[in-house]
């Protein structure tokens, strides 16, 4: 596997596991709370579908715009997530080499694969959120989890953290045991309590 292909393979696996959870959501589970305390399962899934659209714009060289997808219930969301995943992966595949560097506003020069690693992490963290909200065992891809945690530790700056409801994107880090499963450590790094169900 070439260095430029590796991040896309990890992204595909991160999308696959998130997509399997999205597809498993039943209509009666849509109102359930999630570890993202401001979001129900329905709101979290709609957020992921919107992420796919915005990330595809970024991969194609465009500028993401804030929005909500609002894809309805049940199979409509699953189909939208599947279609969005295929579009995102296809756009990144056409983007070409990911081995150089790029300039990102507020970040300076970063590896060209930085946005892909961010997207791997986004879907890995929210797969954990969904598994917890649905009461499922967190049996997620450990290599994806380790890649996501490694990226997050280098990219998530203290100024990006704040209390829920504030302007910051992430909450304060929660302490996790060093020997905790990788997804619990990832969730804790992003401000979730691994011991809390939803």
C-alpha positions as CSV (number, residue, x, y, z in Angstrom):
1,X,0.0,0.0,0.0
2,X,1.4,3.4,-1.0
3,X,1.6,6.2,1.6
4,X,-1.0,8.2,-0.3
5,X,-3.4,5.2,-0.5
6,X,-3.2,4.3,3.2
7,X,-5.3,7.2,4.6
8,X,-8.0,6.5,2.1
9,X,-8.1,2.8,3.2
10,X,-8.4,3.9,6.8
11,X,-11.1,6.4,5.9
12,X,-13.1,3.7,4.1
13,X,-12.9,1.5,7.2
14,X,-14.0,4.4,9.4
15,X,-16.9,5.1,7.2
16,X,-17.9,1.4,7.0
17,X,-18.2,1.0,10.7
18,X,-20.1,4.3,11.1
19,X,-22.3,3.3,8.2
20,X,-23.1,-0.1,9.7
21,X,-24.3,1.6,12.9
22,X,-26.3,4.2,11.0
23,X,-28.0,1.4,9.0
24,X,-28.9,-0.4,12.2
25,X,-30.8,2.5,13.8
26,X,-34.5,1.9,14.1
27,X,-37.1,4.6,14.1
28,X,-37.8,4.1,17.8
29,X,-34.1,4.7,18.6
30,X,-34.0,8.1,16.8
31,X,-35.0,10.1,20.0
32,X,-32.4,8.4,22.2
33,X,-29.7,10.6,23.8
34,X,-26.1,10.3,22.8
35,X,-22.8,11.1,24.5
36,X,-23.0,14.4,22.5
37,X,-25.4,15.7,25.0
38,X,-27.0,18.3,22.7
39,X,-27.8,15.6,20.1
40,X,-30.3,12.8,19.9
41,X,-29.4,9.8,17.7
42,X,-31.4,11.4,14.9
43,X,-29.5,14.7,15.2
44,X,-26.1,12.9,15.3
45,X,-26.9,10.8,12.2
46,X,-28.0,13.9,10.4
47,X,-24.8,15.6,11.5
48,X,-22.8,12.8,10.0
49,X,-24.6,13.0,6.7
50,X,-24.0,16.7,6.6
51,X,-20.3,16.0,7.4
52,X,-20.1,13.7,4.3
53,X,-21.4,16.5,2.1
54,X,-19.1,19.2,3.6
55,X,-16.0,16.9,3.6
56,X,-16.7,16.0,-0.1
57,X,-16.7,19.7,-0.9
58,X,-13.3,20.1,0.9
59,X,-11.9,17.0,-0.9
60,X,-12.9,18.5,-4.2
61,X,-11.2,21.8,-3.5
62,X,-14.3,23.7,-2.5
63,X,-15.3,25.5,0.7
64,X,-17.5,23.7,3.2
65,X,-20.7,25.5,4.3
66,X,-22.6,25.0,7.6
67,X,-25.9,23.1,7.2
68,X,-28.1,20.3,8.2
69,X,-29.1,17.5,5.9
70,X,-32.4,16.4,7.5
71,X,-32.6,13.0,5.7
72,X,-35.8,11.7,7.3
73,X,-35.9,8.4,9.2
74,X,-34.7,4.9,9.1
75,X,-33.6,3.6,5.7
76,X,-33.5,7.1,4.2
77,X,-30.6,8.1,6.5
78,X,-28.8,4.8,5.8
79,X,-29.0,5.3,2.1
80,X,-27.9,9.0,2.4
81,X,-24.9,7.9,4.5
82,X,-23.9,5.2,2.0
83,X,-24.2,7.5,-1.0
84,X,-22.3,10.2,0.8
85,X,-19.5,7.8,1.8
86,X,-19.1,6.7,-1.8
87,X,-19.0,10.3,-3.0
88,X,-16.4,11.3,-0.4
89,X,-14.1,8.4,-1.1
90,X,-14.4,8.9,-4.9
91,X,-13.6,12.6,-4.6
92,X,-10.5,11.9,-2.5
93,X,-9.4,9.2,-4.9
94,X,-9.6,11.8,-7.7
95,X,-7.8,14.4,-5.7
96,X,-4.4,12.7,-6.3
97,X,-1.3,12.7,-4.2
98,X,-1.7,13.0,-0.4
99,X,2.0,12.8,0.4
100,X,2.9,16.5,0.2
101,X,1.9,19.4,2.4
102,X,-0.9,22.0,2.2
103,X,-1.7,25.3,3.9
104,X,-4.8,25.4,6.1
105,X,-6.3,28.6,7.6
106,X,-5.3,28.8,11.3
107,X,-3.1,25.7,11.1
108,X,-0.3,26.7,8.7
109,X,1.5,24.1,6.8
110,X,0.2,20.5,7.4
111,X,0.5,17.2,5.7
112,X,-1.7,16.9,2.6
113,X,-3.4,13.9,4.3
114,X,-4.4,16.1,7.3
115,X,-8.1,16.6,6.2
116,X,-8.4,12.8,5.5
117,X,-7.0,12.1,9.0
118,X,-9.5,14.6,10.5
119,X,-12.3,12.8,8.7
120,X,-11.2,9.4,9.8
121,X,-11.2,10.7,13.4
122,X,-14.6,12.4,13.0
123,X,-16.3,9.2,11.9
124,X,-14.4,7.0,14.4
125,X,-15.5,9.2,17.4
126,X,-19.1,9.4,16.3
127,X,-19.2,5.6,15.7
128,X,-18.4,5.3,19.4
129,X,-21.1,7.8,20.2
130,X,-23.6,5.8,18.2
131,X,-22.6,2.5,19.6
132,X,-23.0,3.9,23.1
133,X,-26.3,5.6,22.4
134,X,-27.7,2.4,20.9
135,X,-26.4,0.2,23.8
136,X,-24.2,-1.8,21.5
137,X,-20.8,-3.4,22.4
138,X,-18.1,-1.1,21.2
139,X,-16.4,-3.6,18.9
140,X,-14.9,-1.1,16.4
141,X,-11.8,-1.3,14.2
142,X,-8.8,-0.9,16.5
143,X,-6.4,0.3,13.8
144,X,-8.8,3.1,12.9
145,X,-9.1,4.0,16.5
146,X,-5.4,4.2,17.0
147,X,-4.9,6.3,13.9
148,X,-7.7,8.7,15.1
149,X,-6.2,9.0,18.5
150,X,-2.7,9.6,17.2
151,X,-4.0,12.4,14.9
152,X,-6.1,14.0,17.6
153,X,-3.3,14.1,20.1
154,X,-1.3,16.1,17.6
155,X,-4.0,18.3,16.2
156,X,-6.6,19.1,18.9
157,X,-5.2,22.2,20.6
158,X,-6.3,23.4,24.1
159,X,-8.0,26.5,22.7
160,X,-10.4,24.2,20.8
161,X,-11.8,23.0,24.1
162,X,-14.6,24.5,26.2
163,X,-17.7,23.7,28.1
164,X,-20.7,22.3,26.2
165,X,-22.8,25.0,24.8
166,X,-19.9,27.4,24.2
167,X,-18.2,28.3,21.0
168,X,-15.5,25.7,21.2
169,X,-15.8,22.4,19.3
170,X,-14.8,20.0,22.0
171,X,-15.2,19.5,25.7
172,X,-12.4,19.1,28.3
173,X,-10.5,15.9,28.1
174,X,-11.8,13.1,30.5
175,X,-9.3,10.9,32.3
176,X,-9.2,7.4,30.9
177,X,-7.1,4.5,32.1
178,X,-3.9,4.0,30.1
179,X,-5.0,0.4,29.5
180,X,-8.6,1.3,28.5
181,X,-9.8,0.1,25.1
182,X,-8.6,2.5,22.4
183,X,-12.1,3.8,21.6
184,X,-12.7,4.6,25.2
185,X,-9.4,6.5,25.3
186,X,-10.4,8.3,22.0
187,X,-13.8,9.2,23.4
188,X,-12.3,10.5,26.6
189,X,-9.8,12.6,24.7
190,X,-12.7,14.2,22.9
191,X,-14.5,15.0,26.2
192,X,-16.8,12.0,26.5
193,X,-17.1,9.9,29.7
194,X,-16.5,6.3,28.6
195,X,-18.5,5.0,31.6
196,X,-21.6,7.0,30.6
197,X,-24.1,5.2,28.3
198,X,-25.6,8.1,26.5
